Amino acid sequence: MQLGPVEILLILLVILLLFGAKKLPELARSIGQSAKEFKKGLQEGEEKKEEPKA
C-alpha cells in the first residue's frame, strides 16, 4: 500500500488540526532529536559488537 500525494496532504492537514500551528515546530524538533538519539544508539551498539572479546 503506497501513499499518494493526496493521502499525504490529508494526513498533514489532520496533524495540523490536532496539534495546531504553534506546536508543529516543537513536535518536529522532538522527532528530530529522537531520530538522532536512535541513530546514536545504533552506532554505539555496532561499536560494542565489533570490539574483540578478551
mmJSON file of the N, C-alpha and C atoms, coordinates in Angstrom:
{"data_MODEL":{"atom_site":{
"group_PDB":["ATOM","ATOM","ATOM","ATOM","ATOM","ATOM","ATOM","ATOM","ATOM","ATOM","ATOM","ATOM","ATOM","ATOM","ATOM","ATOM","ATOM","ATOM","ATOM","ATOM","ATOM","ATOM","ATOM","ATOM","ATOM","ATOM","ATOM","ATOM","ATOM","ATOM","ATOM","ATOM","ATOM","ATOM","ATOM","ATOM","ATOM","ATOM","ATOM","ATOM","ATOM","ATOM","ATOM","ATOM","ATOM","ATOM","ATOM","ATOM","ATOM","ATOM","ATOM","ATOM","ATOM","ATOM","ATOM","ATOM","ATOM","ATOM","ATOM","ATOM","ATOM","ATOM","ATOM","ATOM","ATOM","ATOM","ATOM","ATOM","ATOM","ATOM","ATOM","ATOM","ATOM","ATOM","ATOM","ATOM","ATOM","ATOM","ATOM","ATOM","ATOM","ATOM","ATOM","ATOM","ATOM","ATOM","ATOM","ATOM","ATOM","ATOM","ATOM","ATOM","ATOM","ATOM","ATOM","ATOM","ATOM","ATOM","ATOM","ATOM","ATOM","ATOM","ATOM","ATOM","ATOM","ATOM","ATOM","ATOM","ATOM","ATOM","ATOM","ATOM","ATOM","ATOM","ATOM","ATOM","ATOM","ATOM","ATOM","ATOM","ATOM","ATOM","ATOM","ATOM","ATOM","ATOM","ATOM","ATOM","ATOM","ATOM","ATOM","ATOM","ATOM","ATOM","ATOM","ATOM","ATOM","ATOM","ATOM","ATOM","ATOM","ATOM","ATOM","ATOM","ATOM","ATOM","ATOM","ATOM","ATOM","ATOM","ATOM","ATOM","ATOM","ATOM","ATOM","ATOM","ATOM","ATOM","ATOM","ATOM","ATOM","ATOM"],
"id":[1,2,3,4,5,6,7,8,9,10,11,12,13,14,15,16,17,18,19,20,21,22,23,24,25,26,27,28,29,30,31,32,33,34,35,36,37,38,39,40,41,42,43,44,45,46,47,48,49,50,51,52,53,54,55,56,57,58,59,60,61,62,63,64,65,66,67,68,69,70,71,72,73,74,75,76,77,78,79,80,81,82,83,84,85,86,87,88,89,90,91,92,93,94,95,96,97,98,99,100,101,102,103,104,105,106,107,108,109,110,111,112,113,114,115,116,117,118,119,120,121,122,123,124,125,126,127,128,129,130,131,132,133,134,135,136,137,138,139,140,141,142,143,144,145,146,147,148,149,150,151,152,153,154,155,156,157,158,159,160,161,162],
"type_symbol":["N","C","C","N","C","C","N","C","C","N","C","C","N","C","C","N","C","C","N","C","C","N","C","C","N","C","C","N","C","C","N","C","C","N","C","C","N","C","C","N","C","C","N","C","C","N","C","C","N","C","C","N","C","C","N","C","C","N","C","C","N","C","C","N","C","C","N","C","C","N","C","C","N","C","C","N","C","C","N","C","C","N","C","C","N","C","C","N","C","C","N","C","C","N","C","C","N","C","C","N","C","C","N","C","C","N","C","C","N","C","C","N","C","C","N","C","C","N","C","C","N","C","C","N","C","C","N","C","C","N","C","C","N","C","C","N","C","C","N","C","C","N","C","C","N","C","C","N","C","C","N","C","C","N","C","C","N","C","C","N","C","C"],
"label_atom_id":["N","CA","C","N","CA","C","N","CA","C","N","CA","C","N","CA","C","N","CA","C","N","CA","C","N","CA","C","N","CA","C","N","CA","C","N","CA","C","N","CA","C","N","CA","C","N","CA","C","N","CA","C","N","CA","C","N","CA","C","N","CA","C","N","CA","C","N","CA","C","N","CA","C","N","CA","C","N","CA","C","N","CA","C","N","CA","C","N","CA","C","N","CA","C","N","CA","C","N","CA","C","N","CA","C","N","CA","C","N","CA","C","N","CA","C","N","CA","C","N","CA","C","N","CA","C","N","CA","C","N","CA","C","N","CA","C","N","CA","C","N","CA","C","N","CA","C","N","CA","C","N","CA","C","N","CA","C","N","CA","C","N","CA","C","N","CA","C","N","CA","C","N","CA","C","N","CA","C","N","CA","C","N","CA","C","N","CA","C"],
"label_alt_id":[null,null,null,null,null,null,null,null,null,null,null,null,null,null,null,null,null,null,null,null,null,null,null,null,null,null,null,null,null,null,null,null,null,null,null,null,null,null,null,null,null,null,null,null,null,null,null,null,null,null,null,null,null,null,null,null,null,null,null,null,null,null,null,null,null,null,null,null,null,null,null,null,null,null,null,null,null,null,null,null,null,null,null,null,null,null,null,null,null,null,null,null,null,null,null,null,null,null,null,null,null,null,null,null,null,null,null,null,null,null,null,null,null,null,null,null,null,null,null,null,null,null,null,null,null,null,null,null,null,null,null,null,null,null,null,null,null,null,null,null,null,null,null,null,null,null,null,null,null,null,null,null,null,null,null,null,null,null,null,null,null,null],
"label_comp_id":["MET","MET","MET","GLN","GLN","GLN","LEU","LEU","LEU","GLY","GLY","GLY","PRO","PRO","PRO","VAL","VAL","VAL","GLU","GLU","GLU","ILE","ILE","ILE","LEU","LEU","LEU","LEU","LEU","LEU","ILE","ILE","ILE","LEU","LEU","LEU","LEU","LEU","LEU","VAL","VAL","VAL","ILE","ILE","ILE","LEU","LEU","LEU","LEU","LEU","LEU","LEU","LEU","LEU","PHE","PHE","PHE","GLY","GLY","GLY","ALA","ALA","ALA","LYS","LYS","LYS","LYS","LYS","LYS","LEU","LEU","LEU","PRO","PRO","PRO","GLU","GLU","GLU","LEU","LEU","LEU","ALA","ALA","ALA","ARG","ARG","ARG","SER","SER","SER","ILE","ILE","ILE","GLY","GLY","GLY","GLN","GLN","GLN","SER","SER","SER","ALA","ALA","ALA","LYS","LYS","LYS","GLU","GLU","GLU","PHE","PHE","PHE","LYS","LYS","LYS","LYS","LYS","LYS","GLY","GLY","GLY","LEU","LEU","LEU","GLN","GLN","GLN","GLU","GLU","GLU","GLY","GLY","GLY","GLU","GLU","GLU","GLU","GLU","GLU","LYS","LYS","LYS","LYS","LYS","LYS","GLU","GLU","GLU","GLU","GLU","GLU","PRO","PRO","PRO","LYS","LYS","LYS","ALA","ALA","ALA"],
"label_asym_id":["A","A","A","A","A","A","A","A","A","A","A","A","A","A","A","A","A","A","A","A","A","A","A","A","A","A","A","A","A","A","A","A","A","A","A","A","A","A","A","A","A","A","A","A","A","A","A","A","A","A","A","A","A","A","A","A","A","A","A","A","A","A","A","A","A","A","A","A","A","A","A","A","A","A","A","A","A","A","A","A","A","A","A","A","A","A","A","A","A","A","A","A","A","A","A","A","A","A","A","A","A","A","A","A","A","A","A","A","A","A","A","A","A","A","A","A","A","A","A","A","A","A","A","A","A","A","A","A","A","A","A","A","A","A","A","A","A","A","A","A","A","A","A","A","A","A","A","A","A","A","A","A","A","A","A","A","A","A","A","A","A","A"],
"label_entity_id":["1","1","1","1","1","1","1","1","1","1","1","1","1","1","1","1","1","1","1","1","1","1","1","1","1","1","1","1","1","1","1","1","1","1","1","1","1","1","1","1","1","1","1","1","1","1","1","1","1","1","1","1","1","1","1","1","1","1","1","1","1","1","1","1","1","1","1","1","1","1","1","1","1","1","1","1","1","1","1","1","1","1","1","1","1","1","1","1","1","1","1","1","1","1","1","1","1","1","1","1","1","1","1","1","1","1","1","1","1","1","1","1","1","1","1","1","1","1","1","1","1","1","1","1","1","1","1","1","1","1","1","1","1","1","1","1","1","1","1","1","1","1","1","1","1","1","1","1","1","1","1","1","1","1","1","1","1","1","1","1","1","1"],
"label_seq_id":[1,1,1,2,2,2,3,3,3,4,4,4,5,5,5,6,6,6,7,7,7,8,8,8,9,9,9,10,10,10,11,11,11,12,12,12,13,13,13,14,14,14,15,15,15,16,16,16,17,17,17,18,18,18,19,19,19,20,20,20,21,21,21,22,22,22,23,23,23,24,24,24,25,25,25,26,26,26,27,27,27,28,28,28,29,29,29,30,30,30,31,31,31,32,32,32,33,33,33,34,34,34,35,35,35,36,36,36,37,37,37,38,38,38,39,39,39,40,40,40,41,41,41,42,42,42,43,43,43,44,44,44,45,45,45,46,46,46,47,47,47,48,48,48,49,49,49,50,50,50,51,51,51,52,52,52,53,53,53,54,54,54],
"pdbx_PDB_ins_code":[null,null,null,null,null,null,null,null,null,null,null,null,null,null,null,null,null,null,null,null,null,null,null,null,null,null,null,null,null,null,null,null,null,null,null,null,null,null,null,null,null,null,null,null,null,null,null,null,null,null,null,null,null,null,null,null,null,null,null,null,null,null,null,null,null,null,null,null,null,null,null,null,null,null,null,null,null,null,null,null,null,null,null,null,null,null,null,null,null,null,null,null,null,null,null,null,null,null,null,null,null,null,null,null,null,null,null,null,null,null,null,null,null,null,null,null,null,null,null,null,null,null,null,null,null,null,null,null,null,null,null,null,null,null,null,null,null,null,null,null,null,null,null,null,null,null,null,null,null,null,null,null,null,null,null,null,null,null,null,null,null,null],
"Cartn_x":[0.84,0.0,0.884,0.792,1.587,0.694,1.279,0.547,0.808,-0.246,-0.117,-0.067,0.099,0.2,-1.073,-2.216,-3.474,-3.561,-3.194,-3.232,-2.25,-1.055,-0.049,-0.545,-1.131,-1.668,-2.787,-3.622,-4.715,-4.163,-3.143,-2.518,-1.9,-1.2,-0.596,-1.654,-2.774,-3.864,-4.441,-4.63,-5.151,-4.17,-2.879,-1.865,-1.901,-2.033,-2.11,-3.323,-4.444,-5.652,-5.537,-4.895,-4.771,-3.809,-2.671,-1.633,-1.586,-2.093,-2.06,-0.743,-0.76,0.407,1.551,1.261,2.311,3.059,2.416,3.042,3.833,3.59,4.25,5.778,6.364,7.832,8.419,7.746,8.206,8.111,7.045,6.857,7.914,8.184,9.196,10.583,10.872,12.167,12.34,11.306,11.412,11.541,10.886,11.023,12.447,13.007,14.379,15.383,15.184,16.078,15.954,14.755,14.551,15.248,15.149,15.808,17.32,17.841,19.28,19.756,19.026,19.383,19.298,18.316,18.156,19.349,19.763,20.913,22.188,22.329,23.492,23.533,22.382,22.301,22.656,22.231,22.568,24.059,24.676,26.118,26.891,26.467,27.136,27.0,25.841,25.633,26.533,26.726,27.6,29.06,29.452,30.822,31.118,30.18,30.373,30.431,29.679,29.629,30.976,31.629,32.882,34.091,33.974,35.113,35.508,36.807,37.246,37.01,36.589,36.335,37.626,37.911,39.156,39.031],
"Cartn_y":[-1.181,0.0,1.243,2.015,3.232,4.45,5.483,6.726,7.676,8.216,9.203,10.598,11.593,12.968,13.452,13.001,13.417,12.856,11.612,10.998,11.664,11.988,12.647,14.027,14.779,16.092,15.985,14.977,14.765,14.45,13.622,13.285,14.534,15.338,16.57,17.547,17.628,18.501,18.05,16.76,16.23,16.516,16.34,16.638,18.119,18.971,20.409,20.753,20.126,20.391,19.871,18.731,18.146,18.924,19.308,19.906,21.426,22.004,23.449,23.913,25.096,25.617,25.946,26.314,26.685,25.471,24.334,23.13,22.342,22.562,21.774,21.904,23.097,23.163,22.426,22.545,21.838,20.33,19.873,18.452,17.938,18.693,18.299,18.257,19.216,19.251,18.02,17.642,16.48,15.181,15.101,13.917,13.832,14.972,15.005,14.586,15.054,14.67,13.183,12.655,11.227,10.385,10.797,10.076,10.124,11.278,11.428,10.5,10.437,9.556,8.088,7.752,6.378,5.954,6.821,6.525,6.41,7.285,7.247,5.92,5.476,4.197,3.027,3.075,2.012,1.964,3.122,3.18,2.657,3.012,2.531,1.013,0.501,-0.941,-1.669,-1.108,-1.723,-1.663,-0.562,-0.42,-1.473,-1.686,-2.673,-4.082,-4.29,-5.595,-5.923,-4.894,-5.08,-5.23,-4.865,-4.963,-6.43,-6.711,-8.105,-8.529,-9.771,-10.28,-10.86,-10.493,-10.927,-12.298],
"Cartn_z":[0.0,0.0,0.0,-1.034,-1.153,-0.958,-0.364,-0.157,-1.311,-1.845,-2.902,-2.312,-3.151,-2.655,-1.95,-2.387,-1.754,-0.337,-0.164,1.162,2.115,1.614,2.45,2.88,1.964,2.316,3.34,3.199,4.152,5.539,5.61,6.892,7.519,6.722,7.235,7.726,7.036,7.451,8.787,8.963,10.229,11.366,11.11,12.129,12.486,11.49,11.729,12.584,12.3,13.077,14.507,14.684,16.017,16.905,16.385,17.203,17.119,16.071,15.921,15.325,14.749,14.042,14.996,16.226,17.169,17.694,17.762,18.313,17.273,15.999,14.956,14.955,15.063,15.103,16.305,17.449,18.65,18.448,17.847,17.577,16.598,15.545,14.564,15.197,16.064,16.741,17.634,18.357,19.24,18.449,17.317,16.463,15.909,15.515,15.02,16.084,17.313,18.407,18.707,18.654,18.893,17.831,16.574,15.488,15.652,16.076,16.29,17.403,18.501,19.613,19.205,18.392,17.926,17.076,16.15,15.299,16.125,17.122,18.004,18.759,19.233,19.937,19.033,17.788,16.841,16.586,16.43,16.193,17.397,18.602,19.804,19.926,19.56,19.6,18.618,17.433,16.438,16.882,17.526,18.006,19.082,19.978,21.035,20.44,19.392,18.737,18.07,17.523,16.791,17.701,18.982,19.904,20.081,20.027,20.225,21.675,21.827,23.166,23.739,24.984,25.613,26.242],
"occupancy":[1.0,1.0,1.0,1.0,1.0,1.0,1.0,1.0,1.0,1.0,1.0,1.0,1.0,1.0,1.0,1.0,1.0,1.0,1.0,1.0,1.0,1.0,1.0,1.0,1.0,1.0,1.0,1.0,1.0,1.0,1.0,1.0,1.0,1.0,1.0,1.0,1.0,1.0,1.0,1.0,1.0,1.0,1.0,1.0,1.0,1.0,1.0,1.0,1.0,1.0,1.0,1.0,1.0,1.0,1.0,1.0,1.0,1.0,1.0,1.0,1.0,1.0,1.0,1.0,1.0,1.0,1.0,1.0,1.0,1.0,1.0,1.0,1.0,1.0,1.0,1.0,1.0,1.0,1.0,1.0,1.0,1.0,1.0,1.0,1.0,1.0,1.0,1.0,1.0,1.0,1.0,1.0,1.0,1.0,1.0,1.0,1.0,1.0,1.0,1.0,1.0,1.0,1.0,1.0,1.0,1.0,1.0,1.0,1.0,1.0,1.0,1.0,1.0,1.0,1.0,1.0,1.0,1.0,1.0,1.0,1.0,1.0,1.0,1.0,1.0,1.0,1.0,1.0,1.0,1.0,1.0,1.0,1.0,1.0,1.0,1.0,1.0,1.0,1.0,1.0,1.0,1.0,1.0,1.0,1.0,1.0,1.0,1.0,1.0,1.0,1.0,1.0,1.0,1.0,1.0,1.0,1.0,1.0,1.0,1.0,1.0,1.0],
"B_iso_or_equiv":[0.0,0.0,0.0,0.0,0.0,0.0,0.0,0.0,0.0,0.0,0.0,0.0,0.0,0.0,0.0,0.0,0.0,0.0,0.0,0.0,0.0,0.0,0.0,0.0,0.0,0.0,0.0,0.0,0.0,0.0,0.0,0.0,0.0,0.0,0.0,0.0,0.0,0.0,0.0,0.0,0.0,0.0,0.0,0.0,0.0,0.0,0.0,0.0,0.0,0.0,0.0,0.0,0.0,0.0,0.0,0.0,0.0,0.0,0.0,0.0,0.0,0.0,0.0,0.0,0.0,0.0,0.0,0.0,0.0,0.0,0.0,0.0,0.0,0.0,0.0,0.0,0.0,0.0,0.0,0.0,0.0,0.0,0.0,0.0,0.0,0.0,0.0,0.0,0.0,0.0,0.0,0.0,0.0,0.0,0.0,0.0,0.0,0.0,0.0,0.0,0.0,0.0,0.0,0.0,0.0,0.0,0.0,0.0,0.0,0.0,0.0,0.0,0.0,0.0,0.0,0.0,0.0,0.0,0.0,0.0,0.0,0.0,0.0,0.0,0.0,0.0,0.0,0.0,0.0,0.0,0.0,0.0,0.0,0.0,0.0,0.0,0.0,0.0,0.0,0.0,0.0,0.0,0.0,0.0,0.0,0.0,0.0,0.0,0.0,0.0,0.0,0.0,0.0,0.0,0.0,0.0,0.0,0.0,0.0,0.0,0.0,0.0],
"pdbx_formal_charge":[null,null,null,null,null,null,null,null,null,null,null,null,null,null,null,null,null,null,null,null,null,null,null,null,null,null,null,null,null,null,null,null,null,null,null,null,null,null,null,null,null,null,null,null,null,null,null,null,null,null,null,null,null,null,null,null,null,null,null,null,null,null,null,null,null,null,null,null,null,null,null,null,null,null,null,null,null,null,null,null,null,null,null,null,null,null,null,null,null,null,null,null,null,null,null,null,null,null,null,null,null,null,null,null,null,null,null,null,null,null,null,null,null,null,null,null,null,null,null,null,null,null,null,null,null,null,null,null,null,null,null,null,null,null,null,null,null,null,null,null,null,null,null,null,null,null,null,null,null,null,null,null,null,null,null,null,null,null,null,null,null,null],
"auth_seq_id":[1,1,1,2,2,2,3,3,3,4,4,4,5,5,5,6,6,6,7,7,7,8,8,8,9,9,9,10,10,10,11,11,11,12,12,12,13,13,13,14,14,14,15,15,15,16,16,16,17,17,17,18,18,18,19,19,19,20,20,20,21,21,21,22,22,22,23,23,23,24,24,24,25,25,25,26,26,26,27,27,27,28,28,28,29,29,29,30,30,30,31,31,31,32,32,32,33,33,33,34,34,34,35,35,35,36,36,36,37,37,37,38,38,38,39,39,39,40,40,40,41,41,41,42,42,42,43,43,43,44,44,44,45,45,45,46,46,46,47,47,47,48,48,48,49,49,49,50,50,50,51,51,51,52,52,52,53,53,53,54,54,54],
"auth_comp_id":["MET","MET","MET","GLN","GLN","GLN","LEU","LEU","LEU","GLY","GLY","GLY","PRO","PRO","PRO","VAL","VAL","VAL","GLU","GLU","GLU","ILE","ILE","ILE","LEU","LEU","LEU","LEU","LEU","LEU","ILE","ILE","ILE","LEU","LEU","LEU","LEU","LEU","LEU","VAL","VAL","VAL","ILE","ILE","ILE","LEU","LEU","LEU","LEU","LEU","LEU","LEU","LEU","LEU","PHE","PHE","PHE","GLY","GLY","GLY","ALA","ALA","ALA","LYS","LYS","LYS","LYS","LYS","LYS","LEU","LEU","LEU","PRO","PRO","PRO","GLU","GLU","GLU","LEU","LEU","LEU","ALA","ALA","ALA","ARG","ARG","ARG","SER","SER","SER","ILE","ILE","ILE","GLY","GLY","GLY","GLN","GLN","GLN","SER","SER","SER","ALA","ALA","ALA","LYS","LYS","LYS","GLU","GLU","GLU","PHE","PHE","PHE","LYS","LYS","LYS","LYS","LYS","LYS","GLY","GLY","GLY","LEU","LEU","LEU","GLN","GLN","GLN","GLU","GLU","GLU","GLY","GLY","GLY","GLU","GLU","GLU","GLU","GLU","GLU","LYS","LYS","LYS","LYS","LYS","LYS","GLU","GLU","GLU","GLU","GLU","GLU","PRO","PRO","PRO","LYS","LYS","LYS","ALA","ALA","ALA"],
"auth_asym_id":["A","A","A","A","A","A","A","A","A","A","A","A","A","A","A","A","A","A","A","A","A","A","A","A","A","A","A","A","A","A","A","A","A","A","A","A","A","A","A","A","A","A","A","A","A","A","A","A","A","A","A","A","A","A","A","A","A","A","A","A","A","A","A","A","A","A","A","A","A","A","A","A","A","A","A","A","A","A","A","A","A","A","A","A","A","A","A","A","A","A","A","A","A","A","A","A","A","A","A","A","A","A","A","A","A","A","A","A","A","A","A","A","A","A","A","A","A","A","A","A","A","A","A","A","A","A","A","A","A","A","A","A","A","A","A","A","A","A","A","A","A","A","A","A","A","A","A","A","A","A","A","A","A","A","A","A","A","A","A","A","A","A"],
"auth_atom_id":["N","CA","C","N","CA","C","N","CA","C","N","CA","C","N","CA","C","N","CA","C","N","CA","C","N","CA","C","N","CA","C","N","CA","C","N","CA","C","N","CA","C","N","CA","C","N","CA","C","N","CA","C","N","CA","C","N","CA","C","N","CA","C","N","CA","C","N","CA","C","N","CA","C","N","CA","C","N","CA","C","N","CA","C","N","CA","C","N","CA","C","N","CA","C","N","CA","C","N","CA","C","N","CA","C","N","CA","C","N","CA","C","N","CA","C","N","CA","C","N","CA","C","N","CA","C","N","CA","C","N","CA","C","N","CA","C","N","CA","C","N","CA","C","N","CA","C","N","CA","C","N","CA","C","N","CA","C","N","CA","C","N","CA","C","N","CA","C","N","CA","C","N","CA","C","N","CA","C","N","CA","C","N","CA","C","N","CA","C"],
"pdbx_PDB_model_num":[1,1,1,1,1,1,1,1,1,1,1,1,1,1,1,1,1,1,1,1,1,1,1,1,1,1,1,1,1,1,1,1,1,1,1,1,1,1,1,1,1,1,1,1,1,1,1,1,1,1,1,1,1,1,1,1,1,1,1,1,1,1,1,1,1,1,1,1,1,1,1,1,1,1,1,1,1,1,1,1,1,1,1,1,1,1,1,1,1,1,1,1,1,1,1,1,1,1,1,1,1,1,1,1,1,1,1,1,1,1,1,1,1,1,1,1,1,1,1,1,1,1,1,1,1,1,1,1,1,1,1,1,1,1,1,1,1,1,1,1,1,1,1,1,1,1,1,1,1,1,1,1,1,1,1,1,1,1,1,1,1,1]
}}}
